[in-house]
């Protein structure tokens, strides 16, 4: 759910790539582009200024379709990319293809393909980590940043390294570091915190039908695991763009201590909204409240 290490961007090569037409578009346009040798899939809806909604794990780009796409595409061009490692995007074999730079370069490839200079980025889970890294390295490309149940990187790094409670919350990641293709996926455990039973079943089926090694390579590259106690930091990572953090208060994966001391990491301030009766998928669990907060923030950010 977060990035460590330097951002190194490769040369961007974008263009249309053919794929079977059977993939559901949910009323949007289905697009495939090439970023170097990796195919990235995204769907496109509506018209107007650009909003990117980026999913995390265990999830897919359709997570936004139930409650966000139809709402925000009334006023925006909404893009919902599928992260590399998640079908129908490519699943590179090399673990090193899942660095911070690789994920961010995929977003930049989408912007290049759409011929746009900047966007507003909304990211959940490690999609929120992608959002933070993009905004930090390319603040001129990001109008505003909305992060949903994602830890703020420079706060989370030292907390995870030195706080026993944070390490206990993160114990669910331990099996990810050693996972190899062909091993049991334990899908029921992966999806257990998706509250809506219909959507939980949809994601369970998606994970059963898909390789998950590419998805878990994010953690192998970017999420610090044991041995803890190292002096990892991202002390330089101050965000310069208007930012909001939406937080479901019943978050099962991340210690609530990550909400302490956030202000100094946001040059233009941070709007922190904690939402009760919501877990990790705050934008699904309390979608009306989440959408209202996003609309409100977009109105404010547009005047900053």
ABEGO torsion letter per residue (X at the ends): XBBBEBBBBBBBBBEBBBBBAABBAGGBBBBBBBBEABBBBBBBBEBEBBBBBBBBOBBBAAAAAAAAAAAAAAABBBBBBBBBGBOABBBBABAAAABAAAAAAAAAAAAAAAGBABBBBBBBEAAAAAAAAAAAABAAABABBBBBGBBBAAAAAAAAAABAAAAAAAAAAAAAAABBBGBBAGAAAAAAABABAAAAAAAAAAAAABBAAAAAAAAAAABBBOBBGBBBBBAABBBABBBBBBBBAABAABBAAAABGAAAABAAEBBBBBBBGBBABAAAABAAAAAAAAAAAAAAAAAX
